[in-house]
Amino acid sequence: MNNSEAILLLEDGSTFSGHSIGAEGFSVGEVVFNTSMTGYQEILTDPSYDSQIITFTNPHIGNTGVNNEDMESLKVHASGAIFRDSEILSNSWRKNDTLQNFLKHQNIVAICGIDTRKLTKILRTKGSQHGCIMSGKIDLKAAKEKIKSFDGLLGADLAKKVTTKSVYSWDKGLTDIYQENNEQSEKSSFKVIAYDFGIKQNILRILKDLGCDLTVVPADYNVDEVLKMNPDGVFLSNGPGDPKACEYAIDNIKTLFDKKIPLFGICLGFQLLALASGSKTIKMKFGHHGANHPVMDLATKKVFITSQNHGFMIDDKNLSDNVVPTHISLFDNSLQGFEVKEKYAFGFQGHPEASPGPQDINLIFEKFILSMSKRKNASK
């Protein structure tokens, strides 16, 4: 156990003392809370958490260690992490290392041994705050300066920060992460271009298993080059930051609208679709971060358990006329899904790839497949 002292300082002056469970040094970011009881490795490696410090409300984190299969990207993207308790013992047949060693190797500053319930109440009452974790040599004055120098997420284009630097193909399905050289069961039926705004690998695995031939491109990849690939559909991924800052992506989507190419957006991609349609987005007080959020299908009234991770939302008071709502949150009635009139385009705010329910919302992916099939048949 690393027993070196650590502190968490919030912009409102609240200070929490604990001890380090990661690298020594400091981290600064927007402090948010996640209510998930499982999936901590997937959460930490989700690029959508770039520039954020994650508070885990579940007190028991790290019990199963970490492994090579549950990575949603190649590294931890969260700026820091906050835990109630450190792992005393971790055990799993899939375990490759402990959470503490993982955080150290990833150079992530993290704190444990603080009252995360009190912290969460502050964040719920006052909203997400800028904060700084400092471990090893503690300097409160320096921590305050770090917080002041943090620009925050409003107006921040973080998609360009986390996106791939080059175009690549993806050919691994869900079974491939456990079985090497797994033979593809069926020929790919749809050519899909995935815009990477911070894409999670499990999204790609699911699309691959549904028969998609996947090419992943950078966030600001020229749309004319995408059109030259003659895709059956374009996927718009999740990602961090303010959607309004991604003007290049919004312009690309408008071009794809004109070509009537099937579009499917998740999280940030969902918000970008809305902006391209003429709707507006706003910053949320403390966001939605968890794996137990009920969402209702407005057509069927069926309720799904969903995973959520977003700090921005579509302003339902400023929806354009061509947007048709399809899903709402039962927590706060915020818009969770929509279709675009007369286009093969739709989006979903939550994360169906995170397996909430565990497969409640998988039909969202199947809807994309159906959309591409309809477009193919219509063009014959």
VEXDREN-2710 file (C-alpha; in Angstrom, 1 decimal):
% VEXDREN-2710
k/r/px/py/pz
1/MET/0.0/0.0/0.0
2/ASN/1.2/3.5/-0.9
3/ASN/0.5/5.5/2.3
4/SER/1.8/8.8/1.1
5/GLU/-0.5/11.8/1.9
6/ALA/-2.9/13.1/-0.7
7/ILE/-5.4/15.9/-0.9
8/LEU/-8.3/16.9/-3.1
9/LEU/-9.1/20.6/-3.4
10/LEU/-12.2/21.9/-5.1
11/GLU/-12.7/25.4/-6.5
12/ASP/-15.2/26.2/-3.8
13/GLY/-12.4/25.7/-1.2
14/SER/-13.6/22.2/0.0
15/THR/-10.6/20.1/1.0
16/PHE/-10.4/16.3/1.5
17/SER/-7.4/14.6/3.0
18/GLY/-6.6/10.9/2.2
19/HIS/-3.7/8.9/0.8
20/SER/-2.3/8.2/-2.6
21/ILE/-3.3/5.1/-4.6
22/GLY/-1.6/6.1/-7.9
23/ALA/1.3/8.1/-9.1
24/GLU/2.7/11.0/-7.1
25/GLY/2.3/14.6/-8.3
26/PHE/-0.9/16.4/-9.2
27/SER/-3.9/16.2/-11.5
28/VAL/-6.4/18.9/-12.4
29/GLY/-9.8/18.6/-14.1
30/GLU/-13.5/18.8/-13.8
31/VAL/-14.6/16.6/-10.8
32/VAL/-17.6/14.4/-11.6
33/PHE/-19.1/11.4/-10.0
34/ASN/-20.0/8.0/-11.4
35/THR/-22.6/5.7/-9.7
36/SER/-21.6/2.5/-11.5
37/MET/-21.0/-0.5/-9.2
38/THR/-18.9/-2.3/-11.8
39/GLY/-16.8/-1.5/-14.9
40/TYR/-14.2/0.7/-13.3
41/GLN/-11.5/-0.3/-15.8
42/GLU/-13.8/0.5/-18.7
43/ILE/-14.7/3.9/-17.1
44/LEU/-11.1/4.9/-16.5
45/THR/-10.0/4.1/-20.1
46/ASP/-13.1/5.7/-21.8
47/PRO/-11.7/8.7/-23.8
48/SER/-14.9/10.6/-23.0
49/TYR/-13.5/11.2/-19.5
50/ASP/-10.5/13.2/-20.8
51/SER/-9.9/16.3/-18.6
52/GLN/-12.2/15.0/-15.8
53/ILE/-11.5/13.6/-12.4
54/ILE/-13.8/10.7/-11.6
55/THR/-15.3/10.1/-8.2
56/PHE/-16.5/6.5/-7.8
57/THR/-19.5/6.4/-5.5
58/ASN/-19.3/2.7/-5.0
59/PRO/-17.0/2.2/-2.0
60/HIS/-15.5/-1.1/-3.2
61/ILE/-13.5/-0.4/-6.3
62/GLY/-10.6/-2.7/-7.5
63/ASN/-11.9/-6.0/-6.1
64/THR/-11.3/-7.8/-9.3
65/GLY/-8.0/-6.1/-10.3
66/VAL/-7.5/-5.2/-14.0
67/ASN/-7.0/-7.2/-17.1
68/ASN/-6.1/-6.9/-20.7
69/GLU/-9.6/-7.3/-22.1
70/ASP/-11.6/-4.6/-20.4
71/MET/-9.7/-1.6/-21.9
72/GLU/-11.9/0.7/-23.9
73/SER/-8.8/2.4/-25.3
74/LEU/-5.0/2.0/-25.1
75/LYS/-4.7/4.1/-21.9
76/VAL/-6.4/5.8/-19.0
77/HIS/-7.9/9.1/-20.3
78/ALA/-9.3/10.4/-17.0
79/SER/-7.2/13.1/-15.4
80/GLY/-7.5/11.5/-12.0
81/ALA/-9.6/9.2/-9.8
82/ILE/-11.2/9.4/-6.4
83/PHE/-12.1/6.3/-4.3
84/ARG/-13.6/5.7/-0.8
85/ASP/-11.5/2.7/0.0
86/SER/-8.4/1.2/-1.5
87/GLU/-8.4/-2.5/-2.6
88/ILE/-7.4/-4.7/0.3
89/LEU/-7.5/-7.9/-1.8
90/SER/-8.3/-8.3/-5.5
91/ASN/-9.0/-11.6/-7.2
92/SER/-10.3/-12.8/-10.5
93/TRP/-9.4/-15.5/-13.0
94/ARG/-9.0/-12.6/-15.5
95/LYS/-6.8/-10.5/-13.3
96/ASN/-3.4/-9.4/-14.7
97/ASP/-2.6/-6.7/-12.1
98/THR/-4.0/-4.7/-9.2
99/LEU/-5.8/-1.4/-9.7
100/GLN/-3.1/0.5/-7.7
101/ASN/-0.3/-0.8/-9.9
102/PHE/-2.3/-0.1/-13.0
103/LEU/-2.8/3.6/-11.9
104/LYS/0.9/3.9/-11.2
105/HIS/2.0/2.4/-14.5
106/GLN/-0.5/4.8/-16.3
107/ASN/0.9/7.7/-14.3
108/ILE/-2.5/8.6/-12.9
109/VAL/-2.7/10.6/-9.7
110/ALA/-5.5/9.2/-7.5
111/ILE/-6.7/9.6/-3.9
112/CYS/-8.6/7.2/-1.6
113/GLY/-9.7/7.2/2.0
114/ILE/-12.0/10.2/1.7
115/ASP/-15.8/10.7/2.3
116/THR/-17.1/10.2/-1.3
117/ARG/-20.7/10.6/-0.1
118/LYS/-19.9/14.1/1.2
119/LEU/-18.1/14.9/-2.0
120/THR/-21.0/13.7/-4.2
121/LYS/-23.5/15.8/-2.2
122/ILE/-21.3/18.8/-2.9
123/LEU/-21.2/18.1/-6.6
124/ARG/-24.9/17.4/-6.8
125/THR/-25.7/20.6/-4.9
126/LYS/-23.2/23.0/-6.5
127/GLY/-22.5/21.2/-9.7
128/SER/-19.4/19.7/-11.2
129/GLN/-16.4/21.6/-10.0
130/HIS/-12.8/22.2/-11.1
131/GLY/-10.5/20.4/-8.7
132/CYS/-7.0/19.3/-8.1
133/ILE/-5.6/16.1/-6.6
134/MET/-2.1/16.4/-5.1
135/SER/0.0/13.6/-3.6
136/GLY/3.4/13.3/-2.1
137/LYS/4.6/16.9/-1.6
138/ILE/1.4/18.8/-0.7
139/ASP/1.2/22.5/-1.6
140/LEU/-2.3/24.0/-1.2
141/LYS/-1.3/27.3/-2.7
142/ALA/0.0/25.5/-5.8
143/ALA/-3.2/23.4/-6.0
144/LYS/-5.3/26.6/-6.0
145/GLU/-3.2/28.0/-8.8
146/LYS/-3.6/24.7/-10.8
147/ILE/-7.4/25.0/-10.4
148/LYS/-7.4/28.6/-11.6
149/SER/-5.4/27.8/-14.6
150/PHE/-7.8/25.0/-15.7
151/ASP/-10.0/26.3/-18.6
152/GLY/-12.8/23.8/-18.1
153/LEU/-14.8/21.9/-20.6
154/LEU/-17.1/24.7/-21.8
155/GLY/-15.9/25.6/-25.3
156/ALA/-13.2/22.9/-25.3
157/ASP/-12.6/20.8/-28.4
158/LEU/-11.2/17.6/-26.8
159/ALA/-12.1/15.3/-29.7
160/LYS/-9.0/16.4/-31.6
161/LYS/-6.9/15.6/-28.5
162/VAL/-8.1/12.0/-28.1
163/THR/-8.8/11.0/-31.7
164/THR/-6.7/8.6/-33.7
165/LYS/-3.9/10.3/-35.7
166/SER/-4.3/8.1/-38.7
167/VAL/-6.9/6.0/-40.6
168/TYR/-7.1/2.3/-39.6
169/SER/-9.3/-0.8/-40.1
170/TRP/-10.9/-2.7/-37.3
171/ASP/-11.6/-6.4/-37.5
172/LYS/-12.1/-7.7/-34.0
173/GLY/-15.4/-8.8/-32.6
174/LEU/-16.5/-9.5/-29.0
175/THR/-15.2/-13.1/-29.1
176/ASP/-11.8/-12.1/-30.5
177/ILE/-10.8/-10.5/-27.2
178/TYR/-10.8/-13.9/-25.7
179/GLN/-9.9/-16.1/-28.7
180/GLU/-6.9/-15.4/-30.8
181/ASN/-7.2/-16.0/-34.6
182/ASN/-11.0/-16.3/-34.3
183/GLU/-12.4/-16.9/-37.8
184/GLN/-15.0/-14.5/-39.0
185/SER/-18.3/-16.3/-39.0
186/GLU/-19.8/-14.4/-41.9
187/LYS/-18.9/-12.0/-44.6
188/SER/-19.2/-8.3/-43.8
189/SER/-22.4/-6.9/-45.3
190/PHE/-21.9/-3.2/-44.7
191/LYS/-19.0/-0.8/-45.2
192/VAL/-19.0/1.6/-42.3
193/ILE/-16.8/4.6/-41.7
194/ALA/-16.5/5.5/-38.0
195/TYR/-15.5/9.0/-37.0
196/ASP/-13.3/8.8/-33.9
197/PHE/-14.1/11.6/-31.5
198/GLY/-12.9/9.4/-28.6
199/ILE/-14.3/6.0/-29.7
200/LYS/-14.7/3.1/-27.3
201/GLN/-13.4/-0.3/-28.6
202/ASN/-16.5/-2.2/-27.5
203/ILE/-18.6/-0.1/-30.0
204/LEU/-16.3/-1.3/-32.8
205/ARG/-16.5/-4.9/-31.6
206/ILE/-20.3/-4.9/-31.6
207/LEU/-20.5/-3.3/-35.1
208/LYS/-18.0/-5.9/-36.4
209/ASP/-20.2/-8.7/-35.0
210/LEU/-23.2/-7.2/-36.8
211/GLY/-21.5/-7.6/-40.1
212/CYS/-19.8/-4.2/-40.6
213/ASP/-16.5/-3.7/-42.4
214/LEU/-15.1/-0.9/-40.3
215/THR/-12.7/1.9/-41.1
216/VAL/-11.9/4.4/-38.4
217/VAL/-11.0/7.9/-39.3
218/PRO/-9.8/11.0/-37.3
219/ALA/-12.3/13.4/-35.9
220/ASP/-11.5/16.1/-38.5
221/TYR/-11.1/13.8/-41.4
222/ASN/-12.1/15.3/-44.7
223/VAL/-15.7/14.3/-45.6
224/ASP/-14.9/14.2/-49.3
225/GLU/-12.4/11.5/-48.6
226/VAL/-15.1/9.6/-46.7
227/LEU/-17.4/9.9/-49.6
228/LYS/-14.8/8.5/-51.9
229/MET/-14.8/5.3/-49.8
230/ASN/-18.5/4.9/-50.8
231/PRO/-19.7/3.8/-47.3
232/ASP/-23.0/2.2/-46.6
233/GLY/-23.1/4.2/-43.3
234/VAL/-21.2/6.5/-41.1
235/PHE/-20.9/6.1/-37.3
236/LEU/-20.3/9.2/-35.1
237/SER/-18.6/8.1/-31.9
238/ASN/-18.7/9.2/-28.3
239/GLY/-16.0/11.6/-27.0
240/PRO/-15.1/14.4/-24.5
241/GLY/-15.6/18.1/-24.5
242/ASP/-18.1/20.6/-25.8
243/PRO/-19.9/19.5/-28.9
244/LYS/-20.3/23.1/-30.1
245/ALA/-16.5/23.4/-30.3
246/CYS/-16.4/20.7/-33.0
247/GLU/-17.5/22.9/-35.9
248/TYR/-15.5/20.8/-38.5
249/ALA/-17.5/17.7/-37.5
250/ILE/-20.8/19.6/-37.7
251/ASP/-20.0/20.8/-41.2
252/ASN/-19.1/17.2/-42.2
253/ILE/-22.3/15.9/-40.9
254/LYS/-24.3/18.5/-42.9
255/THR/-22.6/17.2/-46.0
256/LEU/-23.5/13.6/-45.2
257/PHE/-27.1/14.7/-44.6
258/ASP/-27.2/16.0/-48.1
259/LYS/-26.0/12.7/-49.5
260/LYS/-28.6/10.8/-47.4
261/ILE/-26.0/8.4/-46.1
262/PRO/-27.2/6.5/-43.0
263/LEU/-25.8/8.1/-39.8
264/PHE/-25.7/6.8/-36.3
265/GLY/-24.4/8.9/-33.3
266/ILE/-23.7/7.9/-29.7
267/CYS/-23.0/10.4/-26.9
268/LEU/-21.0/13.2/-28.4
269/GLY/-21.9/11.9/-31.9
270/PHE/-25.6/12.2/-30.9
271/GLN/-25.1/15.8/-29.8
272/LEU/-23.2/16.6/-33.0
273/LEU/-26.1/15.2/-35.1
274/ALA/-28.4/17.5/-33.2
275/LEU/-26.3/20.6/-33.8
276/ALA/-26.0/19.7/-37.5
277/SER/-29.8/19.5/-37.6
278/GLY/-30.1/23.0/-36.2
279/SER/-30.8/22.2/-32.5
280/LYS/-28.7/23.5/-29.6
281/THR/-26.7/21.9/-26.7
282/ILE/-26.1/23.1/-23.2
283/LYS/-23.8/22.3/-20.3
284/MET/-25.4/20.2/-17.5
285/LYS/-25.1/20.9/-13.8
286/PHE/-23.4/17.7/-12.9
287/GLY/-24.0/15.5/-15.9
288/HIS/-25.1/11.9/-16.1
289/HIS/-22.5/9.3/-15.2
290/GLY/-23.5/5.8/-14.3
291/ALA/-24.9/2.4/-15.4
292/ASN/-28.3/2.4/-13.9
293/HIS/-30.2/5.2/-15.8
294/PRO/-33.8/4.3/-16.9
295/VAL/-34.7/5.6/-20.4
296/MET/-38.1/5.2/-22.1
297/ASP/-38.8/4.6/-25.7
298/LEU/-41.5/7.1/-26.5
299/ALA/-43.1/4.9/-29.2
300/THR/-43.4/1.7/-27.2
301/LYS/-43.3/3.1/-23.6
302/LYS/-40.8/0.4/-22.9
303/VAL/-38.1/1.3/-20.3
304/PHE/-34.5/0.3/-20.7
305/ILE/-31.6/0.4/-18.2
306/THR/-28.8/2.4/-19.8
307/SER/-25.2/3.4/-19.1
308/GLN/-24.6/7.2/-19.3
309/ASN/-21.6/9.4/-19.4
310/HIS/-22.1/13.0/-20.6
311/GLY/-21.8/16.5/-19.2
312/PHE/-23.6/18.2/-22.1
313/MET/-27.1/17.7/-23.3
314/ILE/-29.4/18.6/-26.2
315/ASP/-31.6/21.6/-25.2
316/ASP/-35.1/20.2/-25.7
317/LYS/-36.4/23.8/-25.6
318/ASN/-34.5/24.5/-28.7
319/LEU/-35.1/21.5/-31.0
320/SER/-35.2/22.1/-34.7
321/ASP/-38.4/21.1/-36.6
322/ASN/-36.6/18.2/-38.3
323/VAL/-35.8/16.4/-35.1
324/VAL/-38.2/13.7/-33.8
325/PRO/-37.6/12.7/-30.2
326/THR/-37.5/8.9/-29.7
327/HIS/-36.2/8.4/-26.1
328/ILE/-36.2/10.4/-22.8
329/SER/-34.5/9.9/-19.5
330/LEU/-36.9/9.0/-16.6
331/PHE/-34.5/10.8/-14.2
332/ASP/-34.9/14.3/-15.6
333/ASN/-36.9/13.9/-18.9
334/SER/-33.8/15.0/-20.9
335/LEU/-33.7/13.9/-24.5
336/GLN/-32.0/10.6/-25.0
337/GLY/-32.7/9.7/-28.6
338/PHE/-34.0/11.2/-31.8
339/GLU/-34.4/10.7/-35.5
340/VAL/-33.9/13.3/-38.3
341/LYS/-36.8/13.7/-40.6
342/GLU/-36.3/12.5/-44.2
343/LYS/-32.8/11.4/-43.4
344/TYR/-31.4/8.0/-42.6
345/ALA/-30.0/9.5/-39.4
346/PHE/-30.6/8.9/-35.7
347/GLY/-28.7/9.1/-32.4
348/PHE/-28.7/7.9/-28.8
349/GLN/-27.3/9.8/-25.8
350/GLY/-26.4/6.8/-23.6
351/HIS/-23.9/4.0/-24.1
352/PRO/-25.4/0.8/-25.4
353/GLU/-22.0/-0.7/-25.8
354/ALA/-21.4/-0.6/-22.0
355/SER/-23.9/-3.6/-21.7
356/PRO/-26.3/-2.1/-19.2
357/GLY/-29.2/-4.4/-18.5
358/PRO/-26.9/-6.2/-19.8
359/GLN/-28.3/-6.1/-23.3
360/ASP/-31.4/-3.9/-22.9
361/ILE/-30.5/-1.4/-25.5
362/ASN/-28.5/-3.5/-28.1
363/LEU/-31.4/-2.9/-30.5
364/ILE/-30.0/0.6/-31.1
365/PHE/-27.1/-1.0/-33.0
366/GLU/-29.5/-3.2/-34.9
367/LYS/-31.5/-0.1/-35.9
368/PHE/-28.3/1.2/-37.6
369/ILE/-28.0/-2.1/-39.6
370/LEU/-31.7/-1.8/-40.6
371/SER/-31.2/1.8/-41.7
372/MET/-28.3/0.8/-43.9
373/SER/-30.3/-2.1/-45.4
374/LYS/-33.2/0.2/-46.2
375/ARG/-30.9/2.7/-47.9
376/LYS/-29.3/-0.1/-49.9
377/ASN/-32.6/-1.4/-51.1
378/ALA/-33.9/2.1/-51.9
379/SER/-30.9/2.7/-54.2
380/LYS/-31.4/-0.5/-56.2
END
